[in-house]
């Protein structure tokens, strides 16, 4: 993947926040796993070759997403968010949906309490979240490129 200045800066910010999070309350994430806690509760569901991830996000929170390995749809069922993807800032007001591109990494600012759903393909029909998350997400550009290059082999 060609790395934009936005992606480089976002990765630096992510790394700094992870370091700060060790000492500062209200910063979550380790850069190796997806956040799932009382502040950002996640529910998972599966159907025939589909994986659904439902996340509640509170007003006045900010989320830095993982890098997605597939194009997929996401739905904002409740609330209002500002999404910055590669420097393009877009406001979304529920109910709405959007098609996320492969390789996307974004910053989401929740302006209101939100209910956010991602729907991904799951061709193996696995319900093992470790496997699903490894296939769908990376946390750094380096990790993303390594996984993508291994897939091509």
URGIWO-V167587 format. One record per residue. N is the residue number from 0. RES is the residue in three letters. NEAR is the number of other C-alpha atoms within 12 Angstrom. Layout:
BEGIN
[[N:RES:NEAR] [N:RES:NEAR]]
END
This chain:
BEGIN
[[0:UNK:22] [1:UNK:14] [2:UNK:20] [3:UNK:17] [4:UNK:13] [5:UNK:23] [6:UNK:31] [7:UNK:21] [8:UNK:21] [9:UNK:31] [10:UNK:30] [11:UNK:19] [12:UNK:21] [13:UNK:32] [14:UNK:23] [15:UNK:20] [16:UNK:24] [17:UNK:25] [18:UNK:18] [19:UNK:17] [20:UNK:18] [21:UNK:15] [22:UNK:12] [23:UNK:13] [24:UNK:13] [25:UNK:19] [26:UNK:25] [27:UNK:30] [28:UNK:29] [29:UNK:22] [30:UNK:28] [31:UNK:21] [32:UNK:23] [33:UNK:28] [34:UNK:26] [35:UNK:20] [36:UNK:17] [37:UNK:14] [38:UNK:23] [39:UNK:28] [40:UNK:20] [41:UNK:22] [42:UNK:21] [43:UNK:22] [44:UNK:24] [45:UNK:24] [46:UNK:18] [47:UNK:15] [48:UNK:17] [49:UNK:22] [50:UNK:32] [51:UNK:30] [52:UNK:34] [53:UNK:26] [54:UNK:31] [55:UNK:30] [56:UNK:33] [57:UNK:25] [58:UNK:22] [59:UNK:19] [60:UNK:24] [61:UNK:28] [62:UNK:37] [63:UNK:37] [64:UNK:33] [65:UNK:37] [66:UNK:41] [67:UNK:38] [68:UNK:33] [69:UNK:28] [70:UNK:21] [71:UNK:26] [72:UNK:24] [73:UNK:27] [74:UNK:30] [75:UNK:34] [76:UNK:25] [77:UNK:26] [78:UNK:26] [79:UNK:29] [80:UNK:36] [81:UNK:29] [82:UNK:28] [83:UNK:25] [84:UNK:28] [85:UNK:25] [86:UNK:20] [87:UNK:16] [88:UNK:16] [89:UNK:18] [90:UNK:23] [91:UNK:27] [92:UNK:24] [93:UNK:24] [94:UNK:18] [95:UNK:21] [96:UNK:22] [97:UNK:23] [98:UNK:19] [99:UNK:25] [100:UNK:19] [101:UNK:23] [102:UNK:33] [103:UNK:37] [104:UNK:39] [105:UNK:35] [106:UNK:31] [107:UNK:34] [108:UNK:28] [109:UNK:31] [110:UNK:24] [111:UNK:26] [112:UNK:25] [113:UNK:35] [114:UNK:32] [115:UNK:37] [116:UNK:32] [117:UNK:33] [118:UNK:30] [119:UNK:36] [120:UNK:26] [121:UNK:27] [122:UNK:17] [123:UNK:17] [124:UNK:19] [125:UNK:21] [126:UNK:21] [127:UNK:16] [128:UNK:23] [129:UNK:14] [130:UNK:16] [131:UNK:31] [132:UNK:29] [133:UNK:25] [134:UNK:29] [135:UNK:36] [136:UNK:33] [137:UNK:31] [138:UNK:38] [139:UNK:34] [140:UNK:31] [141:UNK:19] [142:UNK:25] [143:UNK:29] [144:UNK:22] [145:UNK:17] [146:UNK:24] [147:UNK:24] [148:UNK:13] [149:UNK:11] [150:UNK:11] [151:UNK:8] [152:UNK:7]]
END
